């Protein structure tokens, strides 16, 4: 079995998110969860940057910037949601961010459901500028199983 990309860091990020959800529950706006999540990451000594502008390229040219909710340890893009449940558009958004920025791992974290919901989205090695179906690049694994 292949080693998970940024396994311990992902585990630490999800643990911080679980603590926030355990304390606050669901029902708040995304901004409330982002503030609490940032505080929890700080308390745990996890390095992050908020609202990081990441370059977006198209066929080798810089065409704009994407603002990530959080960039953790310079390695993991974290997208925070507060919705009743994830949908395919949320995953597609994360996939596009990975492709456009060249990053390898995104975590989608949803505080809006009754239980914390999260997904690891891993950019495949085969993928460059071409969009592949979600089932080919989703990084669902034992961390994500409930």
C-alpha positions in Angstrom: 0.0 0.0 0.0 1.4 3.4 -1.0 2.1 5.9 1.8 -0.5 8.7 2.0 0.7 12.1 0.9 1.3 14.3 4.0 -0.3 11.7 6.2 0.5 13.1 9.6 -0.1 16.7 8.6 -3.5 15.7 7.2 -4.3 13.8 10.4 -3.4 16.9 12.5 -5.5 19.2 10.3 -8.6 16.9 10.5 -8.1 16.5 14.3 -8.2 20.3 14.7 -11.3 20.5 12.5 -13.0 17.8 14.6 -12.3 19.7 17.8 -13.9 22.9 16.3 -16.9 20.9 15.2 -17.2 19.2 18.6 -17.2 22.5 20.4 -19.3 24.6 18.0 -21.5 22.0 16.3 -23.1 22.9 13.0 -25.2 26.0 12.0 -22.7 28.9 11.9 -21.5 30.7 8.8 -18.2 29.7 7.2 -16.4 32.8 8.6 -17.1 31.6 12.2 -15.7 28.2 11.5 -12.6 29.6 9.8 -11.8 31.9 12.8 -12.2 29.0 15.2 -10.3 26.6 13.0 -7.4 29.1 12.7 -7.4 29.4 16.5 -7.3 25.6 17.0 -4.4 25.3 14.5 -2.5 27.9 16.4 -3.2 26.2 19.7 -1.8 22.9 18.2 1.3 24.6 16.7 0.3 23.9 13.1 1.7 26.5 10.7 -0.7 28.0 8.3 -1.4 31.1 6.2 -4.9 32.5 5.6 -6.3 33.9 2.4 -3.2 33.0 0.5 -3.1 34.1 -3.1 -1.9 31.2 -5.3 -1.0 31.7 -9.0 -3.2 30.2 -11.6 -1.6 29.2 -14.9 -3.1 28.3 -18.2 -0.9 26.7 -20.9 2.2 28.1 -19.3 0.9 31.7 -18.7 -0.1 33.3 -15.4 -3.8 34.2 -15.9 -4.8 35.1 -12.3 -4.8 34.2 -8.7 -6.9 32.0 -6.5 -7.3 32.8 -2.8 -7.1 29.7 -0.7 -9.0 29.7 2.6 -5.8 28.3 4.3 -2.5 27.0 3.2 -1.1 24.7 5.9 2.6 24.3 6.2 3.0 25.4 2.6 1.8 21.9 1.5 -2.0 21.5 1.9 -4.7 23.7 0.6 -7.7 23.7 3.0 -11.1 24.8 1.7 -13.6 25.4 4.4 -17.3 24.9 3.8 -20.5 25.3 5.9 -23.1 23.4 3.9 -25.5 20.6 4.6 -23.3 18.2 2.6 -20.6 18.2 0.0 -21.5 18.0 -3.6 -19.5 17.2 -6.8 -19.0 20.9 -7.4 -17.0 21.3 -4.1 -14.7 18.4 -5.1 -14.3 19.7 -8.7 -13.4 23.2 -7.3 -10.6 21.6 -5.2 -9.4 19.5 -8.2 -9.2 22.6 -10.4 -7.3 24.5 -7.7 -4.7 21.7 -7.5 -4.3 21.6 -11.2 -4.1 25.3 -11.7 -1.7 25.9 -8.8 0.5 22.8 -9.1 -0.2 21.9 -5.5 -0.6 18.1 -4.7 -3.2 17.9 -1.8 -6.3 19.7 -0.8 -8.6 19.0 2.1 -12.2 20.0 1.9 -13.6 20.5 5.4 -17.4 20.9 6.0 -18.5 22.2 9.3 -22.2 22.5 8.3 -23.2 18.9 8.5 -24.3 17.1 11.7 -20.9 15.4 11.8 -17.7 16.9 10.5 -17.3 16.0 6.8 -13.9 16.1 5.1 -12.3 14.8 1.9 -8.7 14.4 0.8 -8.3 15.5 -2.8 -5.0 14.4 -4.3 -3.8 15.4 -7.7 -2.7 12.4 -9.6 0.8 12.1 -11.1 -0.7 11.5 -14.6 -2.5 14.8 -14.5 -1.0 18.0 -15.8 -3.2 20.5 -17.5 -6.0 18.1 -18.3 -9.1 17.6 -16.0 -9.8 14.0 -15.1 -13.0 12.6 -13.6 -13.2 12.8 -9.9 -13.0 9.0 -9.4 -9.5 9.0 -10.9 -8.0 11.5 -8.6 -10.0 11.5 -5.4 -7.8 10.5 -2.5 -10.4 8.8 -0.3 -8.7 6.5 2.1 -8.8 5.2 5.6 -8.5 8.7 7.1 -11.8 9.6 5.3 -13.8 6.6 6.2 -16.2 7.0 9.1 
